[in-house]
Amino acid sequence: MKVIITMTSKHQVTIPKKIMDVLSLGKGSIFDVAISENRIELIPLETIEKVFTEEEYKKLDMLSMKEKGKEKLVTKTQKALL
Protein backbone atom coordinates (compact mmCIF):
# COMPACT_ATOMS: atom_id res chain seq x y z
CA MET A 1 0.00 0.00 0.00
CA LYS A 2 1.34 3.40 -0.90
CA VAL A 3 -0.20 6.80 -0.08
CA ILE A 4 0.90 10.42 -0.25
CA ILE A 5 0.58 12.54 2.91
CA THR A 6 1.49 16.13 3.77
CA MET A 7 3.54 17.44 6.70
CA THR A 8 1.88 20.19 8.78
CA SER A 9 3.49 23.47 9.81
CA LYS A 10 4.27 21.76 13.15
CA HIS A 11 6.24 19.03 11.31
CA GLN A 12 3.56 16.39 11.93
CA VAL A 13 2.12 13.81 9.57
CA THR A 14 -1.13 11.89 9.90
CA ILE A 15 -1.18 8.16 9.22
CA PRO A 16 -4.26 7.45 7.06
CA LYS A 17 -7.07 5.42 8.68
CA LYS A 18 -6.79 2.55 6.21
CA ILE A 19 -3.13 2.06 7.24
CA MET A 20 -4.07 2.38 10.92
CA ASP A 21 -6.72 -0.31 10.47
CA VAL A 22 -4.46 -2.72 8.57
CA LEU A 23 -1.73 -2.45 11.23
CA SER A 24 -4.15 -2.26 14.21
CA LEU A 25 -2.62 1.03 15.33
CA GLY A 26 -4.24 3.60 17.57
CA LYS A 27 -3.65 6.56 19.83
CA GLY A 28 -0.48 6.00 21.83
CA SER A 29 1.10 3.53 19.39
CA ILE A 30 4.89 3.56 19.66
CA PHE A 31 7.25 3.44 16.68
CA ASP A 32 10.91 2.87 15.98
CA VAL A 33 11.99 5.53 13.46
CA ALA A 34 14.66 4.54 10.95
CA ILE A 35 16.27 7.01 8.56
CA SER A 36 18.26 5.93 5.53
CA GLU A 37 19.26 8.10 2.59
CA ASN A 38 16.06 10.00 1.72
CA ARG A 39 13.61 7.68 3.54
CA ILE A 40 11.86 7.74 6.90
CA GLU A 41 10.56 4.39 8.10
CA LEU A 42 8.10 4.02 11.00
CA ILE A 43 8.11 0.54 12.54
CA PRO A 44 5.33 -0.17 15.08
CA LEU A 45 6.78 -1.55 18.34
CA GLU A 46 3.55 -2.67 19.93
CA THR A 47 -0.02 -3.31 19.03
CA ILE A 48 -3.16 -2.16 20.75
CA GLU A 49 -4.46 -4.53 23.39
CA LYS A 50 -7.52 -6.37 22.12
CA VAL A 51 -10.67 -5.50 24.03
CA PHE A 52 -13.15 -8.37 24.04
CA THR A 53 -16.92 -8.05 24.20
CA GLU A 54 -18.95 -10.02 26.74
CA GLU A 55 -19.98 -12.37 23.92
CA GLU A 56 -16.34 -13.00 22.96
CA TYR A 57 -15.44 -13.69 26.60
CA LYS A 58 -18.28 -16.23 26.80
CA LYS A 59 -17.02 -17.97 23.64
CA LEU A 60 -13.48 -18.07 25.05
CA ASP A 61 -14.77 -19.52 28.34
CA MET A 62 -16.74 -22.18 26.48
CA LEU A 63 -13.69 -23.08 24.39
CA SER A 64 -11.45 -23.36 27.45
CA MET A 65 -14.03 -25.59 29.20
CA LYS A 66 -14.24 -27.78 26.09
CA GLU A 67 -10.44 -28.15 25.92
CA LYS A 68 -9.96 -28.65 29.67
CA GLY A 69 -8.53 -32.08 30.45
CA LYS A 70 -7.08 -32.59 26.96
CA GLU A 71 -3.62 -31.43 28.03
CA LYS A 72 -0.70 -33.75 27.35
CA LEU A 73 2.00 -34.41 29.91
CA VAL A 74 5.53 -33.72 28.72
CA THR A 75 8.24 -35.96 30.14
CA LYS A 76 11.88 -35.01 30.57
CA THR A 77 12.75 -37.09 27.51
CA GLN A 78 10.17 -35.25 25.41
CA LYS A 79 11.44 -31.87 26.69
CA ALA A 80 14.98 -32.77 25.60
CA LEU A 81 13.67 -33.40 22.08
CA LEU A 82 12.07 -29.97 21.96
C-alpha positions as CSV (number, residue, x, y, z in Angstrom):
1,M,0.0,0.0,0.0
2,K,1.3,3.4,-0.9
3,V,-0.2,6.8,-0.1
4,I,0.9,10.4,-0.2
5,I,0.6,12.5,2.9
6,T,1.5,16.1,3.8
7,M,3.5,17.4,6.7
8,T,1.9,20.2,8.8
9,S,3.5,23.5,9.8
10,K,4.3,21.8,13.2
11,H,6.2,19.0,11.3
12,Q,3.6,16.4,11.9
13,V,2.1,13.8,9.6
14,T,-1.1,11.9,9.9
15,I,-1.2,8.2,9.2
16,P,-4.3,7.4,7.1
17,K,-7.1,5.4,8.7
18,K,-6.8,2.5,6.2
19,I,-3.1,2.1,7.2
20,M,-4.1,2.4,10.9
21,D,-6.7,-0.3,10.5
22,V,-4.5,-2.7,8.6
23,L,-1.7,-2.5,11.2
24,S,-4.1,-2.3,14.2
25,L,-2.6,1.0,15.3
26,G,-4.2,3.6,17.6
27,K,-3.7,6.6,19.8
28,G,-0.5,6.0,21.8
29,S,1.1,3.5,19.4
30,I,4.9,3.6,19.7
31,F,7.2,3.4,16.7
32,D,10.9,2.9,16.0
33,V,12.0,5.5,13.5
34,A,14.7,4.5,10.9
35,I,16.3,7.0,8.6
36,S,18.3,5.9,5.5
37,E,19.3,8.1,2.6
38,N,16.1,10.0,1.7
39,R,13.6,7.7,3.5
40,I,11.9,7.7,6.9
41,E,10.6,4.4,8.1
42,L,8.1,4.0,11.0
43,I,8.1,0.5,12.5
44,P,5.3,-0.2,15.1
45,L,6.8,-1.6,18.3
46,E,3.6,-2.7,19.9
47,T,0.0,-3.3,19.0
48,I,-3.2,-2.2,20.8
49,E,-4.5,-4.5,23.4
50,K,-7.5,-6.4,22.1
51,V,-10.7,-5.5,24.0
52,F,-13.2,-8.4,24.0
53,T,-16.9,-8.0,24.2
54,E,-18.9,-10.0,26.7
55,E,-20.0,-12.4,23.9
56,E,-16.3,-13.0,23.0
57,Y,-15.4,-13.7,26.6
58,K,-18.3,-16.2,26.8
59,K,-17.0,-18.0,23.6
60,L,-13.5,-18.1,25.1
61,D,-14.8,-19.5,28.3
62,M,-16.7,-22.2,26.5
63,L,-13.7,-23.1,24.4
64,S,-11.5,-23.4,27.5
65,M,-14.0,-25.6,29.2
66,K,-14.2,-27.8,26.1
67,E,-10.4,-28.2,25.9
68,K,-10.0,-28.7,29.7
69,G,-8.5,-32.1,30.5
70,K,-7.1,-32.6,27.0
71,E,-3.6,-31.4,28.0
72,K,-0.7,-33.8,27.3
73,L,2.0,-34.4,29.9
74,V,5.5,-33.7,28.7
75,T,8.2,-36.0,30.1
76,K,11.9,-35.0,30.6
77,T,12.7,-37.1,27.5
78,Q,10.2,-35.2,25.4
79,K,11.4,-31.9,26.7
80,A,15.0,-32.8,25.6
81,L,13.7,-33.4,22.1
82,L,12.1,-30.0,22.0
